Amino acid sequence: MASFLTVALALGVSGCSSSDEAAAPDGRAGEIRGADLWKDGLQLTGIVTIAEGAVVDIEPGAKITCAEGAALYVSGTLRAKAAANHARISCAEWMGVVVNPKGALDLEGLELENGSAGLTLLEQSAPSRFAEGAILNALHPIQTAKGTKLDVANIKITTPKKVPDRQVSISEIYGTMTATRVDYDAASNEGISVKETGDLTISDSTLHGTNAFDLISAYKAAHLKVSYTMLTGAHCGLHIEPAESFEIDHVTSDANIFGITIYGSGNGPNTVTDSNFTGTSAWLDFQGDNGPVTFDGVYTNGREVMLGGPVPTITNTAKTPNGDAKPR
């Protein structure tokens, strides 16, 4: 993650400092310094930077393409109001959208396709929003740096079926992300991973894969909250190693090798309520040093591995699956 952000930041700065490049009326390259409207048929012909203070609007229904190696850096504001008639940026091979310090996104109904990264928020970028859209076939669908804030709602995410050697497809959250109504197809890849300082709240969502790795994971995360969400087709539906606190409520983790793995947790609160966990190897793999962890009203099927401590408190075990442990 750090190396990717370093490269993105370096390219973004070089894009800002370069002089404007010649481009056709239906093309964009170099720095955009004022207000601009992007219409159907426009092409990004190189590295494009929306300068600080500039505002670019994408017209509903616009289909935008780009030359190989193009990238879009946002130091100003990128907007779209296209929920009823989606706009799309689709390129054979490009970087994606990178939000620089002070930059912001306010996007409804925009689809981003084939970017090596869909959305990337660098440190000191402004709070951003992405709704009613899609990030398609992205190696790194969402990347957020420490201190950033991103809200996403009603979006579809897909990842490559085949990933280049020595690369990993994953979304990494070092900032704060609130997500609702996300359909995330991880294929055989990782899903969303909350890293050091990261805080993820996700609800009413479906994350699924085909022999995927971990659909939602936490590694030294500050906080993780998952509710009314389905997790299927992976090694682990949920993997925590560790999180300072976590709240799992009305979640179904099914058709995974492990329903939930907890390899460390902080002082909490650490709660799992009204959920369903099954696993072909174990519904629970509990290891490492943990704070107090409670399971209440949880349906389980499969064995449990208890190697960590202190042992969780398990109460009111459900005899049948919780029918409302799914997106509302």
Order of alpha helices (4+ residues) and beta strands (2+ residues): alpha-beta-beta-beta-beta-beta-beta-beta-beta-beta-beta-beta-beta-beta-beta-beta-beta-beta-beta-beta-beta-beta-beta-beta-beta-beta-beta-beta-beta-beta
